[in-house]
Amino acid sequence: MSIIVAFLVSLLGFTFIGVPIAFGIGLTSLITMFLLEMDMPSILARRFVTGIDIYTLMAIPFFMLAGEIMNKAGIVKDLLKFTNAIIGRIRGGLAYVNVLASMFFAGISGSAVADTSAIGSLIIPMMEENGYDKKFSTAITSSSAIIGVIIPPSIPMIIVGSIAQISVARLFLGGMIPGILIGLGLMLYCYYISKKRNYPIGEKITFKQFLNVLKTTIWALILPGIILVGIIGGFFTATEAGVIAVVYAIVISFVFYGVKLKDYPNILREACLNTGIVMLVCASAMALTWFLGVAQVPQNLSNFLLSISDNKLLFLFFINVILFLVGMVVDLTPALFLLVPILLPVSLNYGIDPIHFSIIMVANLSVGLITPPVGTVLYVATSISKLKLEQLIKEMLPMYIILFILLLIITYLPIVVLWLPSLI
């Protein structure tokens, strides 16, 4: 019990005083190591290295690089044109475009922060110019961005698969329907608010104009299909899919978007910085979870929860509350590295499918990306729109309710998650 208390107090303490999360987790690992009476620093260093020496994790830098290339190529502008051609002609059309563009871009970036930055910088000013409230424009951009970590190819799904040794292909499929449901739920709210506030109707376009837009966008839309078909069909692994995504992105950026060789130093620099941050968090979190494993925290937690109740539905409710609270103070990536090794073995004792439980974790913790005080997506969105955080939170309250309802559906209707994975 003393190990658990020290772990929680240290991690939360470092978080609240503003220590960067990677260093906070690393210091917590150091404290836990000494509490376990392991006084050899080489143990911690070894766990840092071996913790990320996982083949599947190599997919992360490749997908990040592919997303950076596509973003530099200006693919987001074409995605916005394409989604506007599909759905922009109805009342509140740009709101629907915002959500739909996030769903399409999710199939390229796999990151909510990248989604917010790339799409938000274009769509928020566009919506404001067309008569939409800035607060609503920013709120719907933030809320729809979390689809980026649920719809494949999702970087958090790759992380979960590598930690838990679960098929990444099955995790990708498990996230498809939940991601679509979130998109549809947010679109229903867009319909309601557009009617209520009388948001403008977009211009109709001809079929010929639609085909012209499709010609420039089709190359970006093909990429998620290549990745999914390849992984699910067993043609290549998630890591190999990342390499293919990079090669594909380089080819279409040269051929169709005019990206030059001189642009690549900046592209590589941004991709390396983002990858370095993620992998440092991964290394420190994997070291901490190893020490917690040595202390038998998962087994003790499982015994404690089973002693309270063996009801699976009650356990899922309890876990969702814990995940939501953790998501408010710890970012998605480190939270997954910390909690998957602890909670997944406990869920197996309750007879919960590991694919189902993994999707619940990713979906719940993704909401933390748009909840204060840590919500990284919120801070990216407010930096774009120049709104105060409290203004944005008030506008997002109805969207939180929608996301919580959808989270309950994902949690208590396993077929929503497991139907597609059951087909392979």
C-alpha positions in Angstrom: 0.0 0.0 0.0 2.9 2.4 0.8 4.2 1.9 -2.8 0.8 2.9 -4.3 0.5 5.9 -2.0 4.0 7.1 -2.8 3.4 6.5 -6.6 0.1 8.6 -6.6 1.4 11.4 -4.3 4.7 11.7 -6.3 3.1 11.7 -9.8 0.3 14.1 -8.9 2.6 16.3 -6.9 5.1 16.7 -9.8 2.2 17.3 -12.2 0.7 20.1 -10.2 3.9 21.9 -9.6 4.5 22.0 -13.4 7.3 19.5 -13.8 7.2 18.2 -17.5 5.3 14.9 -17.5 8.2 12.8 -18.8 10.5 14.1 -16.0 7.7 13.8 -13.5 7.2 10.1 -14.3 11.0 9.6 -14.3 11.3 11.1 -10.9 8.4 9.0 -9.6 10.2 5.9 -11.0 13.3 6.9 -9.1 11.3 7.3 -5.8 9.5 3.9 -6.4 12.8 2.2 -7.1 14.3 3.3 -3.8 11.1 2.3 -1.9 11.6 -1.1 -3.4 15.1 -1.0 -1.9 16.7 -1.2 -5.4 19.7 1.2 -4.9 21.4 0.6 -8.3 20.7 3.5 -10.8 21.7 1.2 -13.6 18.3 -0.6 -13.1 16.4 2.5 -13.9 18.6 3.3 -16.9 18.2 -0.3 -18.2 14.4 -0.1 -17.8 14.4 3.2 -19.8 16.1 1.5 -22.7 14.4 -1.9 -22.7 11.0 -0.3 -22.1 10.8 1.2 -25.5 12.8 -1.6 -27.3 9.5 -2.8 -28.8 9.2 -3.3 -32.6 5.6 -2.1 -32.7 6.5 1.3 -31.2 8.7 2.0 -34.2 5.4 2.8 -36.0 5.0 6.0 -34.0 7.9 8.1 -35.6 6.9 6.9 -39.1 3.2 7.9 -38.7 4.3 11.2 -37.2 6.6 11.9 -40.1 3.9 10.9 -42.6 1.4 13.2 -40.9 4.0 16.1 -40.9 4.7 15.6 -44.7 0.9 15.6 -45.5 0.4 18.7 -43.4 3.2 20.5 -45.1 1.9 19.5 -48.5 -1.4 21.4 -47.7 -3.5 18.3 -47.7 -5.8 19.8 -45.0 -7.0 22.5 -47.3 -8.0 19.9 -49.9 -9.8 17.8 -47.2 -11.7 20.9 -46.1 -12.7 21.6 -49.8 -13.7 17.9 -50.2 -15.9 17.8 -47.0 -17.4 21.2 -47.9 -18.3 19.8 -51.3 -20.0 16.8 -49.6 -22.0 18.5 -46.8 -21.3 22.2 -46.9 -24.5 23.1 -48.8 -26.9 22.7 -45.8 -27.6 25.0 -42.9 -24.6 25.1 -40.6 -22.6 23.3 -43.3 -19.2 24.5 -42.1 -19.8 23.0 -38.6 -20.4 19.6 -40.3 -17.4 20.2 -42.5 -15.3 20.7 -39.3 -16.3 17.3 -37.8 -16.1 15.4 -41.1 -12.7 16.9 -41.9 -11.5 15.7 -38.5 -12.7 12.2 -39.2 -10.9 12.1 -42.5 -7.7 13.7 -41.1 -7.8 11.2 -38.3 -7.1 8.5 -40.9 -3.8 10.4 -41.7 -2.4 11.8 -38.5 -3.6 9.5 -35.7 -3.1 12.5 -33.3 -5.7 14.8 -31.8 -3.2 17.7 -31.3 -2.1 17.5 -34.9 -5.8 17.5 -35.9 -6.6 20.6 -33.9 -3.5 22.5 -35.1 -3.9 21.6 -38.8 -7.6 21.9 -39.2 -8.3 24.5 -36.5 -5.9 27.1 -37.9 -7.9 27.0 -41.2 -11.5 26.2 -40.2 -11.9 28.5 -37.1 -11.2 31.8 -39.0 -13.3 30.5 -42.0 -16.3 29.8 -39.7 -15.9 33.1 -38.0 -15.9 35.0 -41.4 -19.0 33.2 -42.4 -21.1 34.2 -39.3 -20.4 31.4 -36.8 -19.6 32.3 -33.2 -15.9 32.0 -32.5 -16.7 30.1 -29.2 -18.7 27.5 -31.0 -16.2 27.2 -33.9 -13.4 26.6 -31.4 -15.4 24.2 -29.3 -16.5 22.0 -32.1 -13.0 21.9 -33.5 -11.6 20.8 -30.1 -14.4 18.2 -29.5 -14.1 16.6 -33.0 -10.3 16.5 -32.7 -10.4 13.6 -30.2 -11.7 11.4 -33.1 -8.1 11.5 -34.3 -7.0 9.1 -31.6 -9.9 6.7 -32.0 -10.3 6.2 -35.8 -7.3 4.3 -37.3 -4.4 4.6 -37.8 -4.3 5.8 -34.1 -1.0 6.3 -32.3 -2.6 5.5 -28.9 -3.9 2.2 -30.3 -0.4 1.3 -31.4 0.9 2.2 -27.9 -1.8 0.0 -26.3 -1.1 -2.9 -28.7 2.7 -2.7 -28.0 2.2 -2.7 -24.2 -0.5 -5.3 -23.9 0.7 -7.5 -26.8 -2.8 -7.2 -28.5 -3.3 -7.2 -32.3 -3.0 -3.6 -33.5 -5.2 -4.5 -36.5 -8.0 -5.6 -34.2 -7.6 -2.5 -32.1 -7.8 -0.4 -35.3 -11.0 -2.1 -36.2 -12.4 -1.8 -32.7 -12.0 2.0 -32.9 -13.8 2.4 -36.2 -17.4 2.4 -35.0 -16.8 4.3 -31.8 -15.0 7.0 -33.8 -17.9 7.2 -36.3 -20.4 7.4 -33.5 -18.6 10.3 -31.9 -18.6 12.1 -35.3 -22.3 11.5 -35.8 -23.1 12.5 -32.2 -21.3 15.8 -32.7 -23.0 16.4 -36.1 -26.4 15.9 -34.4 -25.5 18.7 -32.0 -24.3 20.8 -34.9 -27.7 20.4 -36.5 -29.5 21.5 -33.3 -27.3 24.5 -32.7 -27.3 25.6 -36.4 -31.1 25.7 -36.3 -31.2 27.4 -33.0 -28.7 30.1 -33.9 -29.6 30.3 -37.6 -26.2 29.7 -38.9 -25.7 30.2 -42.7 -26.4 27.8 -45.5 -23.4 27.0 -47.7 -23.3 27.4 -51.5 -24.3 24.4 -53.7 -21.8 23.1 -56.1 -22.2 21.2 -59.4 -21.3 17.6 -59.8 -18.5 18.7 -62.1 -17.1 21.0 -59.4 -17.3 18.1 -56.9 -15.3 15.8 -59.3 -12.6 18.5 -59.6 -12.3 18.7 -55.8 -12.2 14.9 -55.6 -9.4 14.7 -58.1 -7.1 16.6 -55.8 -8.2 15.0 -52.6 -8.5 11.3 -53.6 -4.7 10.8 -53.1 -5.0 11.7 -49.4 -8.2 9.6 -48.9 -6.5 6.5 -50.3 -3.8 6.4 -47.6 -6.0 5.3 -44.7 -7.4 2.6 -46.9 -4.0 1.3 -47.9 -3.0 1.1 -44.2 -6.1 -0.6 -43.0 -6.3 -3.1 -45.8 -2.6 -3.9 -45.5 -2.6 -4.4 -41.8 -6.0 -6.3 -41.6 -5.1 -8.4 -44.6 -1.8 -9.4 -43.0 0.3 -7.9 -45.9 2.3 -5.9 -43.4 2.6 -5.0 -39.7 1.7 -1.7 -38.1 5.4 -0.7 -38.2 5.7 -1.5 -41.9 2.5 0.4 -42.5 4.2 3.4 -41.0 7.0 3.1 -43.5 4.6 2.7 -46.4 2.7 5.8 -45.2 5.9 7.8 -45.2 6.9 6.6 -48.7 3.4 7.3 -50.0 3.3 10.8 -48.4 6.7 11.6 -50.0 5.6 10.5 -53.4 2.3 12.4 -53.5 3.8 15.5 -51.9 6.4 15.6 -54.7 4.1 14.7 -57.5 0.8 16.5 -56.7 1.6 19.1 -54.1 5.0 20.5 -55.1 6.8 19.9 -51.8 10.5 20.5 -52.4 13.6 18.9 -51.0 14.5 22.1 -49.2 11.3 21.7 -47.2 12.4 18.4 -45.7 14.9 19.7 -43.0 12.0 21.5 -41.3 9.6 18.6 -41.8 12.1 16.2 -40.3 12.9 18.6 -37.5 9.3 18.8 -36.4 8.8 15.1 -36.7 11.9 14.4 -34.6 10.9 16.9 -31.9 7.4 15.4 -31.6 8.7 11.8 -31.7 11.4 12.6 -29.1 8.8 14.0 -26.7 6.6 10.9 -27.1 9.4 8.4 -26.8 10.8 10.1 -23.7 7.4 9.8 -22.0 7.2 6.2 -23.2 10.6 5.3 -21.7 9.9 6.9 -18.3 6.4 5.5 -18.1 7.5 1.9 -19.1 10.2 2.1 -16.3 7.6 3.2 -13.7 5.2 0.4 -14.7 8.0 -2.2 -14.4 8.6 -1.1 -10.8 4.9 -1.1 -10.1 4.8 -4.6 -11.5 7.6 -5.7 -9.2 5.6 -4.3 -6.3 2.7 -6.4 -7.5 0.4 -3.4 -7.8 -1.8 -4.9 -10.5 -2.4 -8.1 -8.4 -3.1 -6.1 -5.2 -5.5 -3.8 -7.0 -7.3 -6.8 -8.6 -7.7 -8.5 -5.2 -8.9 -5.3 -3.7 -11.6 -4.6 -6.3 -12.8 -8.2 -6.4 -13.1 -8.1 -2.6 -15.5 -5.1 -3.0 -17.6 -6.5 -5.9 -17.3 -9.1 -8.7 -20.0 -7.3 -10.7 -18.5 -6.4 -14.2 -20.9 -3.5 -14.8 -20.0 -1.9 -11.5 -16.3 -2.4 -12.2 -16.6 -0.7 -15.6 -18.4 2.3 -14.0 -15.7 2.6 -11.4 -12.9 2.3 -13.9 -14.5 5.0 -16.1 -14.6 7.4 -13.2 -10.9 6.7 -12.4 -9.9 7.1 -16.1 -11.8 10.4 -16.4 -10.1 11.8 -13.3 -6.7 10.6 -14.4 -7.3 12.1 -17.9 -7.9 15.5 -16.3 -4.4 15.7 -14.9 -2.3 13.3 -17.0 -2.0 13.4 -20.8 -3.3 10.5 -22.9 0.1 8.9 -23.9 1.7 8.7 -20.4 -1.7 7.7 -18.9 -1.9 4.7 -21.3 1.7 3.6 -20.5 1.0 3.9 -16.8 -2.5 2.4 -16.6 -2.7 -0.3 -19.3 -0.2 -2.7 -17.5 -2.1 -2.1 -14.2 -5.8 -2.1 -15.2 -5.8 -4.6 -18.2 -4.9 -7.6 -16.0 -7.6 -6.6 -13.5 -10.2 -6.3 -16.3 -9.4 -9.9 -17.4 -10.4 -11.1 -14.0 -13.8 -9.7 -14.6 -14.1 -11.4 -18.0 -13.8 -8.3 -20.1 -12.5 -8.6 -23.6 -9.0 -6.9 -23.9 -9.9 -5.2 -27.2 -13.1 -3.8 -25.6 -11.3 -2.6 -22.5 -8.5 -1.0 -24.5 -11.0 1.0 -26.6 -12.8 2.1 -23.4 -9.5 3.3 -22.0 -8.5 5.2 -25.2 -12.0 6.8 -25.6 -12.2 7.8 -22.0 -8.7 9.3 -21.7 -9.2 11.1 -25.0 -11.9 13.2 -23.4 -9.1 14.3 -21.0 -7.5 16.0 -24.0 -10.3 18.5 -23.9 -10.8 18.9 -20.1 -8.8 21.3 -17.9 -6.4 21.6 -16.3 -4.1 19.5 -18.6 -6.2 19.3 -21.8 -3.6 19.8 -24.5 -6.1 20.1 -27.3 -7.9 23.0 -25.4 -4.7 25.0 -25.2 -3.9 24.5 -28.9 -7.5 25.6 -29.8 -7.4 28.6 -27.5 -4.0 29.7 -28.9 -5.5 29.6 -32.4 -8.8 31.4 -31.5 -7.3 33.7 -28.9 -10.2 32.9 -26.5 -10.0 32.5 -22.8 -10.2 29.0 -21.5 -13.3 29.7 -19.4 -15.2 31.0 -22.4 -14.4 27.8 -24.3 -15.3 25.5 -21.5 -18.8 27.0 -21.1 -19.5 26.5 -24.9 -18.3 22.9 -24.7 -20.6 21.7 -21.8 -23.2 20.2 -24.2 -20.5 18.4 -26.1 -19.1 16.9 -22.9 -22.6 15.5 -22.2 -22.7 14.0 -25.7 -19.3 12.4 -25.3 -20.2 10.9 -21.9 -23.3 9.4 -23.3 -21.3 7.9 -26.2 -18.7 6.6 -23.7 -21.5 4.8 -21.9 -22.6 3.2 -25.1 -19.1 2.1 -25.9 -18.7 0.7 -22.4 -21.9 -1.2 -21.9 -22.6 -2.3 -25.5 -19.4 -4.3 -26.3 -20.8 -5.3 -29.8 -20.2 -1.6 -30.8 -16.4 -2.2 -30.4 -16.1 -6.0 -31.0 -18.2 -6.5 -34.1 -15.6 -5.4 -36.7 -12.7 -7.2 -34.9 -14.7 -10.4 -34.8 -14.7 -10.5 -38.6 -11.0 -11.1 -38.8 
